[in-house]
């Protein structure tokens, strides 16, 4: 199978040029891609279906994922180490840039057809339209780095971790209570609208065959994503992120075209300057992003669903362009996306993660209302789009 061959070739190359830890991170990324595809774990679709139809299974799965994540993350982050290695959370300032960035990211989710993780796993699954979203996601990301110093100078609260401020116990109890409250509200509203909760997705396969070919229950996906993020924390020393690599890819491309990206304030920060000067295979996020694409490609092949089509209606193509730009620009301003800011941010106890959730949900409310302008009459299978 092509996906497996590419994955093995990538592992061989990384082992020779970047070390075995990068190989393990590639494999974790592949497992994430396979999980996202087989569970059809689309953050965008979960929010849209709840907004439009009051079906909350996807949101409840996200709350399970977050609950398991904080149970795993908070003790390690409180101790400052995991398996003898130092670890740190993704904790960022919470201010104007996060509110605006997450808000336009939310709009971009609905127009682009996916979030950061959704874009990658649907590209791997054969969705040609999402290649357009990814291209403009990258363009929006690198453009935002040119303006980032202005945005980051706007009013904000300092980076704050609830684990550090409240202590592990109180932070854990409050987080779990909020997850439970959100899940309870989705149950209440879904039953009020439909009278009963939606039945889980059925499968013709069982046991190992279902594991390999899918579709997975959402609960499987929620648990797997939390465990794999924890594995990322153990290996990388920080949680899972996606979109910093998009900005890096764009910056390296511009550098190759003669643009002095290194003179931009964003790329003068020590960590960013080091990433810009180093080969891409040394960048953890790049390696994991590649793994996600290959893992989703493998899952699509196992499921017998890899059938890309280049027939993209013009309005849908335009939505991919606009959505991709909003996703890319917004993710840099908000210090991350649905993974780096929402999932990993909240799992890190970061206040900015909670602010991201509120602002991005508001953006999704707007994005859902804009979708008919671009997708009227177009039917798009959720499993292949992740949106």
C-alpha positions as CSV (number, residue, x, y, z in Angstrom):
1,X,0.0,0.0,0.0
2,X,1.3,3.4,-1.0
3,X,0.6,5.1,2.3
4,X,2.4,2.4,4.3
5,X,5.4,2.6,2.0
6,X,5.6,6.3,2.3
7,X,5.3,6.1,6.1
8,X,8.1,3.5,6.3
9,X,10.2,5.6,3.9
10,X,9.6,8.7,6.1
11,X,10.5,6.8,9.2
12,X,13.8,5.5,7.6
13,X,14.7,9.1,6.5
14,X,14.0,10.6,9.9
15,X,15.9,7.9,11.7
16,X,19.0,8.7,9.6
17,X,18.7,12.5,9.7
18,X,16.8,13.6,12.8
19,X,16.8,10.7,15.3
20,X,14.5,8.1,16.6
21,X,12.3,10.5,18.6
22,X,11.2,12.1,15.3
23,X,10.3,8.7,14.0
24,X,8.1,8.1,17.0
25,X,6.5,11.5,16.5
26,X,5.8,10.6,12.9
27,X,4.1,7.4,14.0
28,X,2.0,9.3,16.6
29,X,1.0,11.7,13.9
30,X,0.0,8.8,11.6
31,X,-2.1,7.3,14.5
32,X,-3.8,10.7,14.9
33,X,-4.6,10.8,11.2
34,X,-6.0,7.3,11.2
35,X,-8.1,8.1,14.3
36,X,-9.4,11.4,12.9
37,X,-10.4,9.7,9.6
38,X,-11.9,6.5,11.0
39,X,-13.8,8.3,13.7
40,X,-14.8,11.2,11.3
41,X,-13.7,13.4,14.3
42,X,-14.5,16.7,12.7
43,X,-14.5,19.7,15.1
44,X,-16.2,21.8,12.5
45,X,-19.0,19.4,11.7
46,X,-19.7,18.8,15.4
47,X,-20.2,22.5,16.0
48,X,-22.2,23.1,12.8
49,X,-24.6,20.2,13.5
50,X,-25.2,21.4,17.0
51,X,-25.8,25.0,15.8
52,X,-28.2,24.0,13.0
53,X,-29.8,20.8,14.2
54,X,-29.1,20.7,18.0
55,X,-27.4,17.3,17.6
56,X,-24.7,17.2,20.2
57,X,-22.9,13.8,19.9
58,X,-19.8,15.5,18.4
59,X,-19.6,18.1,21.1
60,X,-20.1,15.5,23.9
61,X,-17.2,13.5,22.3
62,X,-15.0,16.6,22.5
63,X,-15.9,16.9,26.2
64,X,-14.9,13.3,26.8
65,X,-11.7,14.0,25.0
66,X,-10.9,17.1,27.1
67,X,-11.9,15.4,30.3
68,X,-9.5,12.5,29.7
69,X,-6.8,14.9,28.6
70,X,-6.9,17.1,31.7
71,X,-6.8,13.9,33.9
72,X,-3.6,12.9,32.1
73,X,-2.0,16.3,31.6
74,X,-2.6,18.2,34.8
75,X,-0.6,15.9,37.1
76,X,2.3,15.9,34.6
77,X,2.2,19.7,34.1
78,X,2.0,20.2,37.9
79,X,5.0,18.1,38.4
80,X,6.8,19.6,35.5
81,X,8.0,16.3,34.2
82,X,6.8,13.1,32.6
83,X,8.7,9.8,32.5
84,X,11.7,11.7,33.7
85,X,11.6,14.4,31.0
86,X,10.6,18.0,31.4
87,X,7.2,19.0,30.0
88,X,5.4,22.3,29.6
89,X,1.9,23.2,28.5
90,X,0.8,25.4,25.6
91,X,-0.1,28.4,27.6
92,X,-0.4,31.8,25.9
93,X,-1.7,35.4,26.6
94,X,-5.4,35.9,26.5
95,X,-6.4,39.2,24.9
96,X,-7.6,41.0,21.8
97,X,-5.6,39.0,19.3
98,X,-7.0,35.7,20.7
99,X,-10.6,36.9,20.5
100,X,-10.3,38.3,16.9
101,X,-8.1,35.4,15.7
102,X,-10.3,32.7,17.1
103,X,-13.4,34.5,15.8
104,X,-12.3,34.6,12.2
105,X,-10.9,31.1,12.6
106,X,-14.4,30.0,13.5
107,X,-15.8,31.6,10.3
108,X,-13.0,30.0,8.3
109,X,-13.9,26.6,9.8
110,X,-17.3,26.7,8.2
111,X,-16.2,28.2,4.9
112,X,-13.0,26.3,4.5
113,X,-14.7,23.0,5.2
114,X,-12.6,22.0,8.2
115,X,-10.4,23.0,11.1
116,X,-6.6,22.5,11.2
117,X,-6.8,18.8,12.0
118,X,-9.8,18.4,9.6
119,X,-7.9,20.0,6.8
120,X,-4.9,17.6,7.1
121,X,-6.8,14.4,7.6
122,X,-9.2,15.2,4.7
123,X,-6.3,16.0,2.4
124,X,-4.9,12.6,3.3
125,X,-8.3,11.0,2.8
126,X,-8.4,12.3,-0.8
127,X,-10.4,15.5,-0.7
128,X,-9.0,17.6,-3.5
129,X,-10.9,20.7,-2.4
130,X,-9.2,20.7,1.0
131,X,-5.8,21.0,-0.8
132,X,-7.0,24.5,-1.8
133,X,-8.0,25.2,1.8
134,X,-4.6,24.0,3.0
135,X,-2.7,26.1,0.4
136,X,-4.5,29.3,1.5
137,X,-4.3,28.2,5.2
138,X,-0.5,28.4,4.7
139,X,-0.7,31.7,3.0
140,X,-2.9,33.2,5.7
141,X,-0.5,31.8,8.4
142,X,2.6,33.4,7.0
143,X,0.9,36.7,6.3
144,X,-0.2,36.8,9.9
145,X,3.4,36.5,11.1
146,X,4.2,39.7,9.2
147,X,1.6,41.5,11.3
148,X,1.9,39.5,14.5
149,X,4.0,42.1,16.5
150,X,1.2,44.7,16.0
151,X,-1.6,42.2,17.1
152,X,0.4,40.9,20.1
153,X,1.0,44.4,21.3
154,X,-2.8,44.9,21.8
155,X,-4.2,44.6,25.3
156,X,-4.1,41.1,26.8
157,X,-3.8,39.3,30.1
158,X,-0.5,37.5,30.7
159,X,-0.2,33.8,29.9
160,X,-2.0,32.1,32.8
161,X,-2.2,28.4,33.7
162,X,-5.0,27.4,36.0
163,X,-2.9,24.5,37.2
164,X,-0.2,27.0,38.4
165,X,-2.7,29.6,39.8
166,X,-5.2,27.3,41.5
167,X,-3.3,24.1,41.9
168,X,-3.9,20.8,40.2
169,X,-6.9,19.7,42.3
170,X,-9.1,22.8,42.0
171,X,-8.2,23.3,38.3
172,X,-9.1,19.7,37.6
173,X,-12.4,19.8,39.4
174,X,-13.5,23.1,37.8
175,X,-12.5,21.9,34.3
176,X,-14.3,18.6,34.7
177,X,-17.4,20.4,36.0
178,X,-17.5,22.7,33.0
179,X,-17.1,19.8,30.6
180,X,-19.9,18.0,32.3
181,X,-22.1,21.1,32.1
182,X,-21.5,21.6,28.4
183,X,-22.3,17.9,27.8
184,X,-25.5,18.2,29.9
185,X,-26.6,21.3,28.0
186,X,-26.2,19.4,24.6
187,X,-28.3,16.5,25.9
188,X,-31.0,18.8,27.2
189,X,-31.2,20.8,23.9
190,X,-31.0,17.7,21.7
191,X,-33.8,16.0,23.6
192,X,-35.9,19.2,23.5
193,X,-35.6,19.4,19.8
194,X,-35.7,15.7,18.8
195,X,-37.2,13.9,21.8
196,X,-34.2,11.5,22.0
197,X,-30.5,11.4,21.4
198,X,-29.2,10.4,18.0
199,X,-28.2,6.7,17.6
200,X,-24.5,6.0,17.2
201,X,-23.1,5.3,13.7
202,X,-23.4,1.7,12.9
203,X,-20.8,-0.4,11.1
204,X,-20.9,-3.6,9.0
205,X,-17.6,-4.5,10.6
206,X,-16.9,-5.7,14.1
207,X,-13.9,-6.1,16.3
208,X,-10.4,-5.9,14.7
209,X,-12.0,-5.5,11.2
210,X,-13.9,-2.4,12.4
211,X,-10.7,-1.0,14.0
212,X,-8.9,-1.3,10.7
213,X,-11.6,-0.3,8.3
214,X,-13.9,1.9,10.4
215,X,-16.1,3.7,10.9
216,X,-15.2,4.1,14.6
217,X,-17.6,5.3,17.3
218,X,-16.9,8.9,18.3
219,X,-16.0,7.7,21.8
220,X,-13.1,5.6,20.4
221,X,-11.9,8.7,18.6
222,X,-12.2,10.9,21.7
223,X,-10.2,8.5,23.8
224,X,-7.6,7.8,21.2
225,X,-7.0,11.6,20.5
226,X,-6.5,12.2,24.3
227,X,-4.0,9.3,24.6
228,X,-2.1,10.3,21.5
229,X,-1.9,13.9,22.7
230,X,-0.5,12.6,26.0
231,X,2.1,10.6,24.0
232,X,3.0,13.8,22.2
233,X,3.6,15.5,25.5
234,X,5.8,12.7,26.6
235,X,7.9,12.6,23.4
236,X,8.0,16.3,22.5
237,X,7.9,17.8,25.9
238,X,4.8,19.8,25.0
239,X,1.3,19.0,23.7
240,X,0.1,18.5,20.1
241,X,0.0,21.5,17.8
242,X,-0.6,21.8,14.0
243,X,-0.6,25.3,12.5
244,X,2.9,26.6,13.5
245,X,4.2,24.3,10.8
246,X,2.0,26.0,8.2
247,X,3.5,29.4,9.0
248,X,7.0,27.8,8.8
249,X,6.3,26.2,5.4
250,X,5.1,29.6,4.1
251,X,8.1,31.4,5.5
252,X,10.6,29.0,4.0
253,X,8.8,29.3,0.6
254,X,9.0,33.1,0.7
255,X,12.7,32.9,1.8
256,X,13.3,30.7,-1.3
257,X,11.7,33.4,-3.4
258,X,13.9,36.1,-2.0
259,X,11.7,37.6,0.6
260,X,13.6,38.6,3.8
261,X,11.3,36.8,6.2
262,X,14.0,36.7,8.8
263,X,13.7,40.5,9.3
264,X,10.1,40.2,10.5
265,X,9.7,40.5,14.2
266,X,7.9,37.2,14.6
267,X,10.8,35.3,13.0
268,X,13.4,37.0,15.2
269,X,12.1,35.3,18.3
270,X,14.8,32.7,19.2
271,X,12.6,29.6,18.7
272,X,11.1,30.9,15.5
273,X,14.5,31.9,14.1
274,X,15.9,28.5,14.9
275,X,13.0,26.8,13.1
276,X,13.4,29.0,10.1
277,X,17.1,28.2,9.8
278,X,16.8,24.5,10.4
279,X,15.7,21.7,8.0
280,X,12.0,20.9,8.1
281,X,12.5,17.4,9.2
282,X,13.8,18.7,12.5
283,X,10.5,20.5,13.2
284,X,8.3,18.4,15.4
285,X,5.0,19.9,14.2
286,X,6.0,19.4,10.5
287,X,6.8,15.8,11.1
288,X,3.6,15.2,13.0
289,X,1.5,17.0,10.3
290,X,3.0,14.8,7.6
291,X,2.2,11.8,9.8
292,X,-1.4,12.9,10.0
293,X,-1.8,13.1,6.2
294,X,-0.1,9.7,5.8
295,X,-2.2,8.1,8.6
296,X,-5.4,9.4,7.0
297,X,-4.3,8.2,3.6
298,X,-3.7,4.8,5.1
299,X,-7.1,4.8,6.8
300,X,-8.8,5.8,3.5
301,X,-7.1,2.9,1.7
302,X,-8.1,0.4,4.5
303,X,-11.7,1.7,4.3
304,X,-11.8,1.5,0.5
305,X,-12.8,5.2,0.3
306,X,-9.9,6.9,-1.4
307,X,-11.4,8.3,-4.5
308,X,-10.3,11.9,-5.1
309,X,-12.3,14.1,-7.5
310,X,-11.1,17.4,-9.1
311,X,-14.7,18.5,-9.8
312,X,-15.0,21.5,-7.4
313,X,-17.9,23.9,-8.0
314,X,-16.6,27.5,-8.3
315,X,-18.5,28.8,-5.2
316,X,-17.1,26.0,-3.2
317,X,-13.6,26.8,-4.5
318,X,-14.1,30.4,-3.5
319,X,-15.2,29.4,0.0
320,X,-12.0,27.2,0.3
321,X,-9.9,30.2,-0.6
322,X,-11.6,32.6,1.8
323,X,-11.9,30.0,4.5
324,X,-8.2,29.0,4.2
325,X,-7.0,32.6,4.6
326,X,-9.2,33.1,7.7
327,X,-8.0,29.9,9.2
328,X,-4.4,30.6,8.7
329,X,-4.5,34.3,9.8
330,X,-6.7,33.6,12.7
331,X,-4.7,30.7,14.1
332,X,-1.5,32.7,14.3
333,X,-3.2,35.6,16.1
334,X,-4.9,33.2,18.5
335,X,-1.7,31.3,19.4
336,X,-3.1,28.2,17.8
337,X,-6.1,26.4,16.3
338,X,-8.7,23.9,17.4
339,X,-5.8,21.7,18.4
340,X,-3.0,24.0,19.7
341,X,-5.3,26.5,21.4
342,X,-8.6,24.6,22.1
343,X,-7.6,21.0,22.7
344,X,-4.0,21.4,23.9
345,X,-4.6,24.8,25.4
346,X,-7.4,23.7,27.7
347,X,-5.6,20.4,28.4
348,X,-2.7,22.7,29.6
349,X,-5.0,24.7,31.8
350,X,-4.5,27.8,29.7
351,X,-7.0,30.6,30.1
352,X,-6.5,31.5,26.5
353,X,-7.8,28.0,25.5
354,X,-11.2,28.8,27.1
355,X,-11.3,32.3,25.5
356,X,-10.5,30.6,22.2
357,X,-13.5,28.3,22.6
358,X,-15.9,31.1,23.2
359,X,-14.7,33.3,20.4
360,X,-14.4,30.5,17.9
361,X,-17.9,29.3,18.6
362,X,-19.2,32.8,18.0
363,X,-17.3,32.7,14.7
364,X,-18.9,29.4,13.8
365,X,-22.3,30.9,14.4
366,X,-21.5,33.5,11.7
367,X,-19.8,30.9,9.4
368,X,-22.8,28.6,9.5
369,X,-25.0,31.5,8.2
370,X,-22.6,32.3,5.4
371,X,-22.3,28.7,4.2
372,X,-25.5,28.7,2.0
373,X,-23.9,31.5,-0.1
374,X,-21.3,29.0,-1.2
375,X,-22.7,25.5,-0.7
376,X,-26.3,25.8,-1.8
377,X,-27.5,22.5,-3.3
378,X,-24.1,20.9,-2.8
379,X,-24.0,17.6,-0.9
380,X,-20.7,16.7,0.7
381,X,-20.2,13.4,2.6
382,X,-19.0,14.1,6.2
383,X,-16.7,11.1,6.3
384,X,-14.6,12.4,3.4
385,X,-14.7,16.1,4.4
386,X,-14.4,16.0,8.1
387,X,-16.4,19.2,8.2
